[in-house]
Amino acid sequence: MPQITLYLDDSTQALVDQAAAASGVSKSRWVAEAIRHYAAEEWPSDCLGLAGRFPDFPPQEDAPPVPVADTPRIGF
């Protein structure tokens, strides 16, 4: 199993210690679970539940086309 080294300031270390103890897991497991939670590439279910909840928001098919060329910039 790969290992990593984390350098934490004292207050962050105290937060990890408290959170791991409150969860009843080791610090390594708590950090691994936090990484999996925050590094996941999935939308949370509460965000997915918002899909289609805004009746005045146009569907993608009705959205204006994205311009191909960039707008000319003003020089300084």
Backbone hydrogen bonds, N-H to C=O, Kabsch-Sander energy under -0.5 kcal/mol:
donor,donor_aa,acceptor,acceptor_aa,energy
8,L,6,L,-0.7
13,Q,9,D,-2.5
14,A,10,D,-2.1
15,L,11,S,-1.7
16,V,12,T,-2.2
17,D,13,Q,-2.7
18,Q,14,A,-2.6
19,A,15,L,-2.7
20,A,16,V,-2.6
21,A,17,D,-2.2
22,A,18,Q,-2.6
23,S,19,A,-1.8
24,G,20,A,-1.1
25,V,20,A,-2.0
30,W,26,S,-2.5
31,V,27,K,-2.6
32,A,28,S,-2.4
33,E,29,R,-2.5
34,A,30,W,-2.2
35,I,31,V,-2.5
36,R,32,A,-2.5
37,H,33,E,-2.4
38,Y,34,A,-2.6
39,A,35,I,-2.4
40,A,36,R,-0.6
47,C,44,P,-0.8
48,L,44,P,-2.3
49,G,45,S,-2.0
50,L,47,C,-1.5
51,A,48,L,-1.5
53,R,50,L,-2.4
57,F,54,F,-1.7
62,D,59,P,-1.4
63,A,59,P,-0.6
63,A,60,Q,-0.9
